[in-house]
Each structure stands twice: as C-alpha cells, then as structure tokens.
C-alpha cells in the first residue's frame, strides 16, 4: 500500500503512507481515471458542449459512420456504461496486435480509436470492459469543448476543487499529444479524496455546484442502464463508477483501478476511503468488503 486515507464528513480520521511513499508522492490512477472522465462528461453535458447522454457518438465523431453506419446506434451512454457492442480482444495472435496493448502503447490513440474499432454486436446487450470507450469520450470532450482534456480537467475540476498539488495526464506520445483517458491520470492521494468528497456532497463544493446531484446519482447508481458484471453480482456499473447496494437510499460507490487503486464513497455513512497501491496485495473484493466494514463501523 502506498497511501490510505479515511475521511468522515469534513474530518480526516486516518492518513498513512507505506514503503517510502509520502503525502506529496504522485500516484498513478489506472482506471480511477475513468471516473474522472465520466465526471468531465457530466460537466460538459451540463455546460451544453455535449447535447445528451443518448446522443449518437457519430454526432461528434462522424468519421465512424463513414466506415460503418452501425456506429450510429452507439450513444454516449453506451460508452460510459461499457455496453457499446464494440469488439475488444485483449490479445490476438500477433504481438501488440491485441486491443489491450494497442490502447496501452500505440502512439496515436486518436487514430486507433477512430480507425481500428469495429462492431461486434448491437449496443446495450453485454457489459464489456473496453478501453476504447474512454478514448472515444476523450475525443468527444476535446472536439466539443475546444480545449484539451488536460485544460478541461484543470479548469473544471482541479481549480474548483482546490487540489493541493499538481496532477498530470500521461500522453500517447509527444507527436500526438492525446491524453491516455483509460488510465493515465496521476495525482496525490489527498486529491483523489477530493473527487470522493465531491460525490459524497452530491456535486457541491463549498456551496458551488461543480456537477449536478442528478449526474452524481446517475453516475453512481444502478439505473444508468449499465449492467452487473458477471464476476460479482453484488456490484453494478453506472457511468464509469462501480456501485454496491448499501441497503440505504444511496449505494456505496467507488472509482476502481488496477493494482488496487480505490476511491470509495459511502453516502449513508458520510465516509470516503482512498487506497493507492503498487499492487493489490489481497483480493480486490476483500478491499471493498473492508471499506464497507470500516464505513459501517464509523
């Protein structure tokens, strides 16, 4: 474990760092980045840059329809709920020909997202964790807002939330300069916690609405038309946030990344827990069970 923070209401109850990591250590988000992307999409919709969750993505990326008119059936919501029907094969016969290495290492993510994607099935049928989804959302964000995702993150989240430290986005390459939307955000644990606090307070920050309560409820809830993943029927997937029924009015929800990165939010208990790690160390489900147990006990 690199960092572990427990917050109840406005009080930081516990802050600990392991193995040489400190408060100002820059920590990789992995797929926690997707929850930041989702929040930026919600803000862009509220600002009128993106029309609606159910807009076809071809309204913003028309070249997809030029390749295959079936792309017109895929909406912004389908990307956010991982239910687009796009093909995603982590590995194929040729080295670096699988979709996982392509979306991780290819030096032009715009190009592969627009030209290497293909339709496997109709949308809304199957939950399929697919790294092209955040990349396509990043393209939509930069086209509709007219600024880079980095600048939009700075002006819509980093500045308004008063992040304590600088963050960064990893880029696909110096030549392309496109943010790695699926896993490329870096920040300090205390600043990851601020995203959790934003969701705990239903999008409000010091009396200013950063994103609407309706978006917070939709992104974290079970009614975003997302599907429960096969590996854990207790969980649901909202809009790039994982949720778990807490038995209360609002589900516990979490941003969740590889190697055990978590921003856990329990509205019923007024608790946020952040964990960053070099590795998971224990089963990821055990971390989530532990967060639930701690939140319920406070």
C-alpha positions as CSV (number, residue, x, y, z in Angstrom):
1,X,0.0,0.0,0.0
2,X,1.3,3.4,-1.0
3,X,-1.4,5.5,0.7
4,X,-4.5,5.0,2.8
5,X,-6.9,7.8,3.8
6,X,-10.2,7.6,5.8
7,X,-12.4,10.7,5.9
8,X,-15.7,11.1,7.7
9,X,-17.6,14.2,6.9
10,X,-15.1,17.0,7.0
11,X,-12.6,15.2,9.2
12,X,-9.5,13.3,8.1
13,X,-9.6,10.4,10.5
14,X,-6.6,8.5,9.2
15,X,-3.8,9.3,6.7
16,X,-1.0,6.7,6.3
17,X,1.7,6.1,3.8
18,X,3.9,2.9,3.2
19,X,7.2,1.8,1.8
20,X,8.7,5.3,1.4
21,X,5.6,7.0,-0.1
22,X,4.6,10.4,1.3
23,X,1.7,12.9,1.1
24,X,3.2,14.6,-1.9
25,X,4.0,11.4,-3.8
26,X,2.5,11.3,-7.3
27,X,0.4,8.2,-7.7
28,X,-1.0,6.6,-10.8
29,X,-4.7,6.2,-11.0
30,X,-5.0,3.4,-13.5
31,X,-8.8,3.0,-14.1
32,X,-9.7,5.5,-11.4
33,X,-9.1,7.9,-14.3
34,X,-12.3,6.7,-16.0
35,X,-14.4,8.1,-13.1
36,X,-12.7,11.5,-13.7
37,X,-13.5,11.2,-17.4
38,X,-17.2,10.4,-16.6
39,X,-17.4,13.5,-14.3
40,X,-15.9,15.7,-17.1
41,X,-18.5,14.3,-19.5
42,X,-21.3,15.2,-17.0
43,X,-19.9,18.7,-16.7
44,X,-19.7,19.0,-20.5
45,X,-23.3,18.0,-20.8
46,X,-24.4,20.5,-18.2
47,X,-22.5,23.2,-20.0
48,X,-24.1,22.4,-23.3
49,X,-21.0,21.2,-25.0
50,X,-22.4,17.6,-25.3
51,X,-26.1,17.5,-26.0
52,X,-27.3,14.5,-24.2
53,X,-26.3,11.1,-22.8
54,X,-28.4,9.4,-25.6
55,X,-26.8,11.4,-28.5
56,X,-25.2,9.1,-31.0
57,X,-21.4,9.3,-30.8
58,X,-21.4,9.8,-34.6
59,X,-22.9,13.3,-33.9
60,X,-19.4,14.1,-32.7
61,X,-17.3,11.6,-34.5
62,X,-18.9,11.4,-37.9
63,X,-15.9,9.5,-39.5
64,X,-17.0,6.4,-37.6
65,X,-20.3,6.3,-39.5
66,X,-18.4,6.8,-42.7
67,X,-16.6,3.5,-42.0
68,X,-19.7,1.6,-40.7
69,X,-23.2,3.1,-40.4
70,X,-23.9,0.8,-37.4
71,X,-21.8,3.2,-35.2
72,X,-24.8,5.5,-35.4
73,X,-26.6,3.2,-32.9
74,X,-23.9,3.7,-30.2
75,X,-24.6,6.6,-27.8
76,X,-22.5,8.5,-25.2
77,X,-24.4,6.5,-22.6
78,X,-23.2,3.2,-24.2
79,X,-19.6,4.3,-23.9
80,X,-20.0,5.3,-20.3
81,X,-21.7,2.0,-19.3
82,X,-19.3,-0.2,-21.2
83,X,-22.1,-1.6,-23.3
84,X,-21.3,-0.3,-26.8
85,X,-21.0,-3.6,-28.6
86,X,-17.6,-2.7,-29.9
87,X,-15.2,-5.6,-30.4
88,X,-12.4,-5.8,-27.8
89,X,-9.9,-8.7,-27.9
90,X,-7.3,-8.2,-25.2
91,X,-4.8,-10.3,-27.1
92,X,-4.6,-11.6,-30.7
93,X,-2.1,-13.8,-32.5
94,X,0.4,-11.2,-33.4
95,X,2.5,-9.4,-30.8
96,X,1.0,-5.9,-30.0
97,X,-2.0,-6.7,-32.2
98,X,-4.4,-7.2,-29.3
99,X,-6.7,-4.3,-28.3
100,X,-5.1,-4.1,-24.8
101,X,-1.6,-3.4,-26.0
102,X,-2.9,-1.2,-28.7
103,X,-4.9,1.0,-26.3
104,X,-1.9,1.0,-23.9
105,X,1.1,1.6,-26.2
106,X,0.0,2.9,-29.6
107,X,1.5,6.3,-30.1
108,X,-1.7,7.7,-31.8
109,X,-4.7,6.9,-29.7
110,X,-7.0,9.1,-31.8
111,X,-6.1,7.1,-34.9
112,X,-6.7,3.6,-33.4
113,X,-9.9,4.7,-31.7
114,X,-11.4,6.1,-34.9
115,X,-9.9,3.6,-37.4
116,X,-9.3,0.4,-35.5
117,X,-12.6,-0.1,-33.8
118,X,-15.3,-2.4,-35.1
119,X,-18.8,-3.5,-34.3
120,X,-19.2,-7.0,-32.7
121,X,-22.9,-6.8,-31.6
122,X,-25.7,-4.3,-31.1
123,X,-25.3,-1.9,-28.2
124,X,-26.8,-2.4,-24.7
125,X,-26.7,-6.2,-24.8
126,X,-23.5,-7.0,-23.0
127,X,-21.3,-5.4,-20.4
128,X,-17.7,-5.5,-21.8
129,X,-14.9,-3.6,-20.2
130,X,-13.4,-1.8,-23.2
131,X,-10.6,0.7,-23.2
132,X,-11.7,2.3,-26.5
133,X,-14.7,3.7,-24.6
134,X,-12.8,6.3,-22.6
135,X,-10.6,7.1,-25.6
136,X,-13.6,7.9,-27.7
137,X,-15.1,10.0,-24.8
138,X,-11.8,11.9,-24.7
139,X,-12.1,12.7,-28.4
140,X,-15.7,13.9,-27.9
141,X,-14.6,16.1,-25.0
142,X,-11.8,17.8,-26.9
143,X,-13.9,18.3,-30.0
144,X,-16.9,19.7,-28.2
145,X,-15.1,21.9,-25.6
146,X,-12.5,23.2,-28.0
147,X,-9.7,22.5,-25.4
148,X,-7.5,19.6,-24.4
149,X,-8.8,17.2,-21.8
150,X,-5.9,18.4,-19.6
151,X,-7.1,22.0,-19.8
152,X,-10.7,20.9,-19.2
153,X,-9.6,18.9,-16.2
154,X,-7.7,21.9,-14.8
155,X,-10.5,24.4,-15.2
156,X,-13.5,22.2,-14.3
157,X,-12.0,20.0,-11.5
158,X,-8.5,20.9,-10.4
159,X,-9.1,24.6,-9.8
160,X,-12.6,24.5,-8.5
161,X,-11.8,21.7,-6.0
162,X,-8.7,23.5,-4.8
163,X,-6.5,20.4,-5.4
164,X,-3.5,20.6,-3.1
165,X,-0.9,19.5,-5.7
166,X,-0.4,19.5,-9.4
167,X,-1.7,16.5,-11.3
168,X,-0.8,15.2,-14.7
169,X,-2.2,13.2,-17.7
170,X,0.0,10.7,-19.5
171,X,0.0,11.2,-23.2
172,X,0.0,8.6,-26.0
173,X,3.1,10.3,-27.5
174,X,4.8,13.7,-27.9
175,X,3.7,13.8,-31.5
176,X,0.0,13.0,-30.9
177,X,-0.4,14.7,-27.5
178,X,-3.6,12.9,-26.7
179,X,-4.4,12.0,-23.0
180,X,-4.5,8.3,-22.1
181,X,-8.1,8.5,-20.9
182,X,-8.3,4.9,-19.7
183,X,-5.7,5.0,-17.0
184,X,-3.4,8.0,-17.4
185,X,-4.2,10.4,-14.7
186,X,-1.7,11.0,-11.9
187,X,-2.5,12.8,-8.6
188,X,-1.8,12.7,-4.8
189,X,-4.0,10.6,-2.6
190,X,-5.4,13.7,-0.8
191,X,-6.6,15.0,-4.2
192,X,-8.2,11.7,-5.2
193,X,-10.1,12.0,-2.0
194,X,-11.5,15.4,-3.2
195,X,-13.2,13.6,-6.0
196,X,-14.7,11.3,-3.4
197,X,-15.8,14.3,-1.3
198,X,-17.4,15.9,-4.4
199,X,-19.5,12.8,-4.9
200,X,-20.3,12.5,-1.2
201,X,-21.6,16.1,-1.3
202,X,-23.7,15.4,-4.4
203,X,-21.6,17.6,-6.7
204,X,-21.4,20.6,-4.4
205,X,-18.1,22.1,-3.3
206,X,-18.1,24.9,-0.7
207,X,-21.5,26.0,-1.9
208,X,-20.7,25.9,-5.6
209,X,-22.2,23.2,-7.8
210,X,-19.5,21.6,-9.8
211,X,-21.7,18.9,-11.3
212,X,-25.4,18.3,-10.6
213,X,-26.8,16.0,-8.0
214,X,-28.7,14.3,-10.7
215,X,-25.5,13.4,-12.5
216,X,-23.9,12.1,-9.3
217,X,-26.9,9.9,-8.6
218,X,-27.0,8.6,-12.2
219,X,-23.2,8.0,-12.4
220,X,-23.0,6.1,-9.2
221,X,-26.4,4.4,-9.2
222,X,-27.8,1.2,-10.7
223,X,-30.3,3.0,-13.0
224,X,-27.9,4.3,-15.7
225,X,-28.8,1.4,-17.9
226,X,-25.5,-0.3,-17.0
227,X,-25.2,-4.0,-16.4
228,X,-23.9,-6.0,-13.5
229,X,-20.6,-7.6,-14.4
230,X,-20.5,-11.4,-14.4
231,X,-17.7,-11.6,-11.9
232,X,-19.5,-10.0,-9.0
233,X,-23.3,-9.9,-9.0
234,X,-23.2,-7.6,-5.9
235,X,-21.7,-4.8,-8.0
236,X,-23.3,-2.7,-10.7
237,X,-21.6,-0.4,-13.2
238,X,-23.1,3.1,-13.5
239,X,-21.3,5.7,-15.6
240,X,-17.7,4.6,-15.1
241,X,-18.4,4.3,-11.4
242,X,-18.8,1.0,-9.7
243,X,-21.7,0.7,-7.2
244,X,-22.7,-1.6,-4.4
245,X,-26.1,-1.6,-2.7
246,X,-25.7,-0.4,0.9
247,X,-29.3,-1.0,1.9
248,X,-29.8,2.7,2.2
249,X,-31.1,5.4,-0.1
250,X,-27.9,5.8,-2.0
251,X,-25.5,2.9,-2.9
252,X,-21.9,2.8,-1.9
253,X,-19.8,3.6,-5.0
254,X,-16.2,3.6,-6.0
255,X,-13.7,4.6,-8.6
256,X,-11.6,1.5,-9.1
257,X,-8.3,1.0,-10.8
258,X,-5.8,-1.8,-11.5
259,X,-3.3,-2.7,-8.7
260,X,-5.7,-1.8,-6.0
261,X,-6.5,1.9,-6.6
262,X,-9.8,2.9,-4.9
263,X,-11.8,6.0,-4.1
264,X,-14.7,4.5,-2.0
265,X,-17.7,6.7,-1.2
266,X,-20.4,5.7,1.4
267,X,-23.2,8.4,1.4
268,X,-25.1,6.6,4.1
269,X,-22.1,6.8,6.4
270,X,-20.7,10.1,5.2
271,X,-17.3,8.4,4.6
272,X,-14.7,8.5,1.8
273,X,-11.8,6.0,1.8
274,X,-8.8,6.2,-0.6
275,X,-6.3,3.5,-1.2
276,X,-3.4,3.5,-3.6
277,X,-1.0,0.6,-4.1
278,X,1.9,-0.8,-6.0
279,X,-0.2,-4.0,-6.1
280,X,-3.5,-5.2,-4.8
281,X,-1.9,-7.4,-2.2
282,X,-5.2,-9.1,-1.3
283,X,-8.3,-9.9,-3.3
284,X,-9.9,-6.7,-4.6
285,X,-13.2,-7.9,-3.3
286,X,-11.6,-8.1,0.2
287,X,-10.6,-4.4,-0.1
288,X,-14.2,-3.5,-0.9
289,X,-15.6,-5.6,1.9
290,X,-13.1,-3.9,4.2
291,X,-14.1,-0.4,3.1
292,X,-17.8,-1.3,3.7
293,X,-17.0,-2.7,7.2
294,X,-15.0,0.4,8.2
295,X,-17.6,2.8,6.9
296,X,-20.4,0.9,8.7
297,X,-18.4,1.0,11.9
298,X,-17.7,4.7,12.0
